Amino acid sequence: METVPGYRIHREKAWARSPKSHLSIIARRNRDATASQLFRDLYEATGTRVSRVTVSKKLHETGLFARRPAVCVPLTSTNRRVRLAWCREHRDWSMDQWATVLFTDESRFSLNTDSRRTFIWREPGTRYLLSNVREIDHYGGGCLMVLAGIMLDGRTPLHVFERGTVTGVRFRDEILEPYVRIFRGAVGPKLILMDDNARPHRAPLVDEFLESEDIRRMDWPARSLDLNPIEHVWDALGRAIATRNPLREPSTK
């Protein structure tokens, strides 16, 4: 590694004076770096050898711990504007109004490893700082697709889609008819279906079915999965499955 004359000596002196602050600066500049990478960077810069355990201990002493990053989908300025308008429109809703909403969602459980196995260095209480969030658009590889719905006083069964693409026909036949229709009968005309903006959900035959059953649909801003309370269910389900199969941890959307 090439260095500016005198720079290497300066870095070595810095390490001798404050090893914790030296590693802390490196880790904060590259939060995705592993302990092994930090060790190599330190050695290349100063010639000092320390173990991975020592690297972790020094970072812990400065308040940095290895944690999974929060993930989010990329948002355009239009996405942000529409999301804000939706939140303002619903911020004063009463509990009775929210009690009429059936929140539904599909979640893809990855059969392969993904970014949930990636760790970053961060301080406690800083999970949602921009520097600690990673944007994820989709997951690749094999997966299992499931769908469920929750209300204030109830839930649908967990539906596992068999192989094949989820189409408008399948959404109507496997979800709307056996599950949502029952909730419409129990709740009455006040029921509001939240089913996001997935293409199968907006198929003409789905619109026709909802109209024929007098089921209202909630307008939903694009790329707003974080506003859907069912995401907490997916997170809990993923964690529960992970404890049963630690060698292949599922990921949720």
Buried (B, 14 or more C-beta within 10 A) or exposed (E): EEEEEEEBEEBBEBBEEBBBEBBBEBBBEBBEBBBEBBBEBBEEBBEBEBEEEBBBBBBEEBBBBBBBBBBBBEBEEEBEEBBEEBEEEBEEEEEEEBBBBBBBBBBBBBBEEBEBEBBBBBBEEEBEEEEBBBEBEEBEEEBEBBBBBBBEEEBBEEBEBEEEEBBBEBBBEBBBEEBBBEBBEEBEEEBBBBBBEEEBBBBEBBEEBBEEBEBBBBEBBBBBBEBBBBBEBBEEBBEEBBEEEEEEBBBBB
